[in-house]
């Protein structure tokens, strides 16, 4: 579903949102340029999410495209865990991931070096995701 401005409408942390996220990032020129030579898989876990939400999802980037899917990635480079309040604030743009990490609201395990080397990808990802009109 789309709003009056053409933005995709999706309920946060649902299959519709994951599909909209995949579509949005793959249509964003800045993100596509940033991932041209990148192979990166991120696993996300959102604790205390509302019922019917996807509490575990992943974003897999390879061969110049990305896919967001429900459940667990086969071999993620890094795993990111935060509560629903933090995930919502990050999604809305009210909190950046670096501040969430530094204040302990977001926990990361796995290959931190690879994650840090791909900050441009994460920045473009957030910009691309902002094209989705998310309902919380």
Backbone as CSV, one residue per row, in Angstrom:
resi,resn,N_x,N_y,N_z,CA_x,CA_y,CA_z,C_x,C_y,C_z
1,UNK,0.844,-1.171,0.000,0.000,0.000,0.000,0.899,1.249,0.000
2,UNK,0.460,2.312,-0.663,1.221,3.559,-0.730,0.384,4.710,-0.189
3,UNK,1.076,5.725,0.377,0.376,6.903,0.865,0.180,7.897,-0.288
4,UNK,-0.350,9.072,0.018,-0.652,10.067,-1.011,0.590,10.611,-1.706
5,UNK,1.758,10.462,-1.104,3.012,10.930,-1.709,3.736,9.809,-2.454
6,UNK,3.129,8.632,-2.499,3.749,7.513,-3.204,4.675,6.664,-2.356
7,UNK,4.819,7.023,-1.070,5.656,6.225,-0.169,4.958,4.920,0.174
8,UNK,5.743,3.873,0.283,5.189,2.579,0.673,4.799,2.641,2.145
9,UNK,3.574,2.204,2.467,3.096,2.136,3.849,3.316,0.720,4.365
10,UNK,3.928,0.594,5.529,4.154,-0.733,6.095,4.214,-0.651,7.614
11,UNK,3.632,-1.642,8.264,3.704,-1.757,9.723,5.104,-2.229,10.097
12,UNK,5.751,-1.542,11.031,7.124,-1.841,11.446,7.260,-3.295,11.905
13,UNK,8.331,-3.920,11.481,8.715,-5.285,11.861,7.711,-6.350,11.409
14,UNK,7.097,-6.134,10.260,6.212,-7.143,9.684,6.819,-7.621,8.365
15,UNK,6.245,-8.671,7.813,6.711,-9.153,6.517,6.547,-8.072,5.448
16,UNK,5.463,-7.307,5.512,5.265,-6.206,4.559,6.386,-5.179,4.667
17,UNK,6.802,-4.877,5.889,7.895,-3.926,6.109,9.202,-4.477,5.548
18,UNK,9.473,-5.756,5.772,10.696,-6.361,5.239,10.696,-6.331,3.711
19,UNK,9.561,-6.585,3.099,9.454,-6.521,1.639,9.655,-5.092,1.143
20,UNK,9.035,-4.129,1.821,9.197,-2.722,1.454,10.642,-2.276,1.633
21,UNK,11.279,-2.777,2.685,12.682,-2.447,2.942,13.574,-2.975,1.820
22,UNK,13.356,-4.208,1.413,14.127,-4.791,0.308,13.939,-3.956,-0.955
23,UNK,12.703,-3.615,-1.263,12.409,-2.815,-2.457,13.068,-1.439,-2.381
24,UNK,12.955,-0.782,-1.222,13.477,0.578,-1.071,14.996,0.638,-1.201
25,UNK,15.704,-0.277,-0.552,17.168,-0.212,-0.613,17.693,-0.571,-1.995
26,UNK,17.037,-1.501,-2.667,17.495,-1.888,-4.001,17.149,-0.849,-5.069
27,UNK,16.263,0.080,-4.763,15.902,1.151,-5.694,16.688,2.435,-5.429
28,UNK,17.467,2.475,-4.364,18.178,3.688,-3.950,19.579,3.713,-4.560
29,UNK,19.851,4.716,-5.396,21.138,4.788,-6.097,22.333,4.858,-5.152
30,UNK,22.235,5.652,-4.097,23.343,5.774,-3.150,23.661,4.444,-2.487
31,UNK,22.630,3.711,-2.101,22.842,2.402,-1.478,23.429,1.424,-2.487
32,UNK,22.881,1.404,-3.693,23.385,0.485,-4.716,24.863,0.756,-5.020
33,UNK,25.250,2.032,-5.072,26.660,2.363,-5.306,27.529,1.921,-4.131
34,UNK,27.027,2.080,-2.911,27.801,1.729,-1.717,28.017,0.227,-1.582
35,UNK,27.114,-0.583,-2.123,27.216,-2.040,-1.944,27.774,-2.770,-3.160
36,UNK,28.233,-2.026,-4.154,28.667,-2.644,-5.411,29.645,-3.800,-5.209
37,UNK,30.562,-3.677,-4.284,31.585,-4.710,-4.065,31.516,-5.307,-2.653
38,UNK,30.372,-5.215,-2.017,30.225,-5.601,-0.602,29.509,-6.935,-0.450
39,UNK,30.000,-7.718,0.494,29.337,-8.954,0.912,29.208,-8.837,2.432
40,UNK,27.992,-8.600,2.910,27.763,-8.327,4.328,26.384,-8.827,4.720
41,UNK,26.318,-9.585,5.812,25.037,-10.055,6.328,24.908,-9.646,7.789
42,UNK,23.812,-8.978,8.093,23.529,-8.518,9.454,22.282,-9.208,9.981
43,UNK,22.388,-9.724,11.187,21.262,-10.347,11.887,20.751,-9.347,12.916
44,UNK,19.440,-9.158,12.976,18.841,-8.235,13.934,17.904,-8.987,14.867
45,UNK,17.904,-8.573,16.129,16.932,-9.075,17.091,16.365,-7.888,17.847
46,UNK,15.037,-7.801,17.850,14.347,-6.739,18.569,13.600,-7.399,19.721
47,UNK,14.059,-7.122,20.923,13.417,-7.701,22.103,12.138,-6.927,22.393
48,UNK,11.241,-7.515,23.059,9.970,-6.938,23.516,9.148,-6.275,22.401
49,UNK,9.248,-6.778,21.180,8.445,-6.244,20.074,6.989,-6.666,20.264
50,UNK,6.061,-5.889,19.707,4.647,-6.243,19.829,4.345,-7.601,19.186
51,UNK,3.271,-8.203,19.645,2.830,-9.477,19.092,2.608,-9.326,17.587
52,UNK,2.893,-10.361,16.835,2.768,-10.416,15.372,3.898,-9.681,14.657
53,UNK,4.902,-9.221,15.408,6.068,-8.583,14.800,7.138,-9.630,14.548
54,UNK,7.985,-9.357,13.577,9.154,-10.189,13.336,10.222,-9.722,14.322
55,UNK,10.531,-10.525,15.310,11.519,-10.123,16.310,12.940,-10.425,15.857
56,UNK,13.076,-11.325,14.891,14.384,-11.664,14.328,14.288,-11.531,12.810
57,UNK,15.207,-10.738,12.272,15.259,-10.578,10.817,16.695,-10.308,10.414
58,UNK,16.954,-10.373,9.133,18.314,-10.166,8.643,18.297,-9.292,7.399
59,UNK,19.450,-8.725,7.109,19.685,-8.031,5.849,20.945,-8.638,5.273
60,UNK,20.817,-9.231,4.088,21.945,-9.869,3.406,22.276,-9.075,2.150
61,UNK,23.527,-8.655,2.045,23.999,-7.862,0.919,25.048,-8.671,0.171
62,UNK,24.824,-8.871,-1.121,25.825,-9.535,-1.965,25.471,-9.307,-3.429
63,UNK,26.474,-9.379,-4.267,26.290,-9.250,-5.719,25.522,-7.986,-6.112
64,UNK,25.737,-6.890,-5.373,25.133,-5.619,-5.734,23.670,-5.443,-5.386
65,UNK,23.126,-6.323,-4.545,21.739,-6.156,-4.103,21.600,-6.605,-2.653
66,UNK,20.450,-6.297,-2.074,20.195,-6.632,-0.674,18.837,-7.286,-0.535
67,UNK,18.732,-8.121,0.486,17.462,-8.765,0.808,17.252,-8.691,2.309
68,UNK,16.075,-8.232,2.707,15.678,-8.252,4.115,14.687,-9.392,4.267
69,UNK,14.914,-10.252,5.262,14.031,-11.392,5.446,13.786,-11.703,6.904
70,UNK,12.709,-12.398,7.157,12.356,-12.793,8.523,13.191,-13.994,8.948
71,UNK,13.442,-14.077,10.243,14.158,-15.224,10.788,15.640,-14.989,10.916
72,UNK,16.394,-16.073,10.817,17.830,-16.026,11.042,18.615,-16.198,9.753
73,UNK,19.653,-15.395,9.615,20.581,-15.530,8.499,21.443,-16.763,8.740
74,UNK,21.916,-17.368,7.671,22.712,-18.583,7.790,24.052,-18.342,8.482
75,UNK,24.776,-17.303,8.085,26.100,-17.047,8.653,26.345,-15.539,8.715
76,UNK,25.691,-14.838,9.661,25.810,-13.380,9.690,27.210,-12.916,10.094
77,UNK,27.608,-11.777,9.527,28.885,-11.171,9.907,28.781,-10.518,11.276
78,UNK,27.617,-9.966,11.582,27.393,-9.318,12.873,25.931,-9.480,13.262
79,UNK,25.696,-9.499,14.575,24.340,-9.566,15.118,24.100,-8.320,15.944
80,UNK,22.942,-7.726,15.747,22.589,-6.469,16.403,21.313,-6.692,17.196
81,UNK,21.364,-6.383,18.491,20.222,-6.584,19.382,19.872,-5.266,20.056
82,UNK,18.597,-4.946,20.058,18.098,-3.787,20.793,16.635,-4.006,21.152
83,UNK,16.120,-3.162,22.031,14.717,-3.296,22.384,13.849,-2.556,21.366
84,UNK,12.554,-2.740,21.477,11.619,-2.160,20.518,11.678,-0.629,20.520
85,UNK,11.781,-0.035,21.691,11.855,1.426,21.792,13.062,1.960,21.019
86,UNK,14.209,1.317,21.169,15.420,1.742,20.471,15.278,1.516,18.967
87,UNK,14.766,0.354,18.572,14.582,0.058,17.146,13.657,1.082,16.501
88,UNK,12.605,1.447,17.193,11.660,2.440,16.678,12.332,3.805,16.556
89,UNK,13.066,4.214,17.570,13.748,5.516,17.535,14.761,5.573,16.390
90,UNK,15.490,4.483,16.168,16.447,4.436,15.065,15.703,4.509,13.735
91,UNK,14.639,3.744,13.594,13.867,3.723,12.354,13.278,5.096,12.036
92,UNK,12.826,5.805,13.046,12.241,7.136,12.851,13.296,8.205,12.594
93,UNK,14.567,7.886,12.855,15.623,8.872,12.694,15.821,9.733,13.933
94,UNK,15.185,9.346,15.047,15.314,10.093,16.298,16.583,9.726,17.063
95,UNK,17.209,8.599,16.710,18.412,8.111,17.386,19.294,7.462,16.334
96,UNK,20.579,7.847,16.301,21.446,7.173,15.336,22.073,5.946,15.977
97,UNK,22.470,5.022,15.140,22.965,3.738,15.637,24.240,3.887,16.468
98,UNK,25.099,4.827,16.101,26.333,5.014,16.865,26.043,5.462,18.292
99,UNK,25.111,6.386,18.449,24.748,6.848,19.796,24.076,5.722,20.576
100,UNK,23.219,4.963,19.912,22.558,3.832,20.574,23.601,2.830,21.054
101,UNK,24.607,2.570,20.240,25.674,1.644,20.621,26.479,2.201,21.797
102,UNK,26.864,3.464,21.711,27.709,4.073,22.751,26.999,4.168,24.093
103,UNK,25.667,4.246,24.077,24.912,4.349,25.333,24.393,2.993,25.810
104,UNK,24.774,1.925,25.121,24.392,0.588,25.544,22.982,0.168,25.160
105,UNK,22.311,0.953,24.352,20.947,0.609,23.937,20.933,-0.377,22.780
106,UNK,22.067,-0.523,22.127,22.201,-1.412,20.988,23.469,-2.242,21.212
107,UNK,23.330,-3.544,21.122,24.458,-4.452,21.351,24.848,-5.102,20.028
108,UNK,26.144,-5.195,19.781,26.646,-5.784,18.551,27.634,-6.881,18.895
109,UNK,27.481,-8.024,18.242,28.454,-9.112,18.366,28.859,-9.525,16.951
110,UNK,30.000,-10.156,16.857,30.466,-10.615,15.553,31.639,-9.797,15.068
111,UNK,31.748,-9.653,13.763,32.882,-9.005,13.124,32.729,-7.485,13.146
112,UNK,33.170,-6.875,14.240,33.056,-5.420,14.404,33.895,-4.678,13.363
113,UNK,35.046,-5.219,13.009,35.911,-4.559,12.025,35.193,-4.448,10.683
114,UNK,34.547,-5.508,10.259,33.827,-5.489,8.981,32.664,-4.507,9.037
115,UNK,31.996,-4.460,10.160,30.885,-3.529,10.328,31.391,-2.085,10.246
116,UNK,32.488,-1.797,10.915,33.051,-0.446,10.915,33.570,-0.053,9.524
117,UNK,34.111,-1.005,8.791,34.612,-0.731,7.445,33.472,-0.400,6.483
118,UNK,32.277,-0.755,6.828,31.128,-0.561,5.942,30.153,0.495,6.458
119,UNK,30.666,1.495,7.145,29.812,2.566,7.665,29.059,3.293,6.551
120,UNK,29.695,3.471,5.387,29.019,4.147,4.270,27.796,3.355,3.820
121,UNK,27.902,2.031,3.848,26.775,1.178,3.488,25.633,1.393,4.479
122,UNK,25.963,1.431,5.760,24.936,1.599,6.790,24.262,2.966,6.697
123,UNK,25.048,3.988,6.382,24.493,5.328,6.217,23.529,5.369,5.038
124,UNK,23.929,4.800,3.918,23.065,4.769,2.736,21.837,3.884,2.966
125,UNK,22.011,2.826,3.735,20.893,1.954,4.076,19.819,2.746,4.824
126,UNK,20.242,3.511,5.824,19.298,4.310,6.606,18.591,5.335,5.726
127,UNK,19.333,5.948,4.809,18.727,6.928,3.909,17.696,6.261,3.001
128,UNK,18.050,5.104,2.460,17.128,4.380,1.582,15.876,3.945,2.340
129,UNK,16.050,3.458,3.566,14.925,2.981,4.379,13.978,4.104,4.748
130,UNK,14.471,5.340,4.762,13.617,6.470,5.140,12.538,6.742,4.103
131,UNK,12.618,6.103,2.943,11.588,6.305,1.922,10.316,5.494,2.213
132,UNK,10.356,4.665,3.230,9.182,3.878,3.615,8.392,4.654,4.665
133,UNK,7.087,4.746,4.481,6.209,5.374,5.465,5.808,4.278,6.454
134,UNK,6.477,4.266,7.587,6.320,3.182,8.553,5.262,3.538,9.596
135,UNK,4.408,2.564,9.897,3.441,2.695,10.975,3.987,1.941,12.185
136,UNK,3.915,2.547,13.353,4.464,1.937,14.571,3.358,1.557,15.525
